[in-house]
Amino acid sequence: SRFGLFEICRDKLHDIRGKTDFAGRVAVGAVTGATAAAISCPMEVATVRMSNDATLPLNERRNYKGVFDVVKRISTEEGVSALWRGVVPFAQRAALVGVFQVATLDQFKELYAHQFNQKKGSIPNVFCSAMTSGLIYSIATMPLEASKNRMASQKADVVTGKLPYTSTLQTMKSVSANEGFLALYNGFVPYYIRCGGHTVAMFIAVQLLRDQYNSMQH
């Protein structure tokens, strides 16, 4: 939804302004990224809960049976609003992804076409642009990813009943103070492999589909 919304809104903004520049791409990327995150947050919470459950001690596991079981139990046991727990850092991260993945890809395609004489929209052009934007967005969003995961999987203190993490900034400050700032980048290499691989695969697939569609129009 993020990429689809980006292209639609970018083209609409171009119709209004009569141009597409980097500032416009950044604004559209941030808004559409955050919007897509808000829509998909329940599935993200379910994914985090299921993946983290297996790492907990046996007496603390929730023993979810599947995605729908997660959604059902969270809704009945914790309230529907719990499905959007961590939506703020998720949307903040997605806004940055929209900027650093989608908007910068558009910009890098032009840059590499100009600097390295690549044909804009060619597979080598898209590959180089996607790897670069994937690296930048991995560096920028890893702390928010770590915060989002901690907020989504946290449990209330058994004595006070309070959650340990209350906001993105508080989570990052707490982790930095207790474990060091670099703890927010634990697992960066597999995160970049995931983000870079996902970025390359997604945008090359989109380009191939676009090329196929355009060839069918002629």
Disulfide bonds with the S-S distance in Angstrom:
none
